[in-house]
Amino acid sequence: MWRLLRHRQLNPFKFRRQVPFQSFILDFVCFEKRLVVEIDGSQHASSGRDEARDAILTGEDFRISRYWNNDVLQRPNSVLEDILARLVET
């Protein structure tokens, strides 16, 4: 995923990866648009910890987009299109 997001490939949006925020590590974040992108495996399917984390991030005016590992590996263009749509919707 980082290979697809780095170097402002979704110009003009800049992403950072593995960003410490409060007590969390955010997979990818665009601070300009307050968008957090999380790439998850199946262990996150019904995670109460993720729900609590999302509530805290939402309280800080972030939006969260979650994608499955398999989607990133098998359909990276679809994931990028969705991320771009989320970036421009605000």
N, C-alpha and C positions, 0 to 999 in steps of 0.2 A: 504494500500500500504506500509506503514511504516513497518508493521509486516513482509512483504515479502522482504524488502530491508535492514533492519537494521542488525547489527552484521556481516557485510561482507558476507551475505548469497549468494551474487554473487561474491564469492571469486575470485580474491583478491581485488575487487572493493569496495571502501568505499563510502557510501552515507551519506549525512547530510540532515536533513529536516528543513523546515521553516527557510531558510537561508536569512538574509538580504543581499541584493546586490544593491548598489546604492539606488534608491528609490523604489525598489521592494522587495517582499518576494518570494523567489523561493521555490516551494513545496518540491522538492528533487533535490540534485545536487551531482554529482561525480566530484570533482575538478580535480582529476588526469586525467580524460578523457574529461573534459570540457563539460559534458553532463548534461543538465537540464531536469528533468522529471516533467511535469505539468499534474495534474489530474483536469479535467474541467467538469462542468455541461453544460447544453444546453445554458445558457446565454452567453457562449463564442463562440457560433457557428460562428458568423461573427463579432467579436469584433475588432474594429479599435484600441483600446487600446492594445490588444494582439499583433496585427501586429506591432505597434510601439515598444512595449516591446521586441518582437522577433528581430527586427532590431537592437536595442541597444545591446542585448545579443549576437547576431551574430557578431556585430562589436567588441565585446570583446572576440571573438573566442570561444564562446559557441555554442553547437548544442542543439536544443530543440526538445524534443519528447513529444507530447501531447496525452493524452488518455482520453476517456470519463469515467465518474464515473461508468456507467453501465458495461463497458468493464472490469474495475478493479474488480467489484463485481461479475460479471457473468463468466468472462474468465481470471482469474488472471494468470494462467500458460501461456497463449498466450501473455499477456502483458509482463511478465517476460522474455519470450523467445525473444520478440522483443527488450526489453531493453538490454539484453545480446548481441544480435546481433549488436546493435548500439555501445556497449562498445568495442567490439573486432574488429570492422571494421576500426579502425584507428591504 
